[in-house]
Amino acid sequence: MKMTKEESKNIAHGRPRTFDRDAALRTALNVFWRHGYEQTTMAQLSAAMGIASPSIYCAYGNKSALFLEALTYYQQTYWDPLYAKYRAAPDIYAATEAFFTEAAHILLAPNAPCGCLIVMGFLNLPEDEPQLLRAVSERRELTRAMFRTKLKDAVNTGQIPADSDIPAISGALHNFFEGLSIQARGDICLSELLAIAQRGTQLLPPRGSGVCHRREA
């Protein structure tokens, strides 16, 4: 979207920002979530954030740059701590159960957009926004890689069989996670989503099916 002469003039004046950046990003997240990226206008963002359009342009650049920053804020605030806990947990079964349970709570948290903004962004972003599509795809691949690495570690520690199909299982876990995100976007209560989330560990090989690999000293 092109700026008007007045907006360009205001940016040139370099007016200082007088808003809470994180609070503004949280508001922008909800606007993008309610209306979708393509249908969201700068006027809607300005009204919801309580920030004049020139200040938004000055602080973020444009709508796509604001979306990218909001997406990064969303990932770092809601998902990075959970991903770190999942990676650090020693037992893959307990880790997976806890991951999907906590994910369900995040997906339906009252202070966060219902469902995963990354998943819904991938489904709804326009094709003429390659930078946004690439950013969303990279974040989705990070999640898939997280499951893949956890499964490989579980093989190395003998928790799951050495011949486990890592690509298939990691793909199934990733698809299950994205399925929870889509479910959360609809009319579903937390207890229902948690009941679904508890099925996630069934995608892993049965507990005890692995053989502990002991290395010779």
Secondary structure, DSSP 8 states (H G I E B T S, - for coil): ----HHHHHHHHTT----S-HHHHHHHHHHHHHHH-TTT--HHHHHHHHT--HHHHHHHHSSHHHHHHHHHHHHIIIIIHHHHHHHHH-S-HHHHHHHHHHHHHHHHT-TTS-SS-HHHHHHHHS-TT-HHHHHHHHHHHHHHHHHHHHHHHHHHHTTSS-TT--HHHHHHHHHHHHHHHHHHHHSS--HHHHHHHHTTGGGGS--TT-S-------
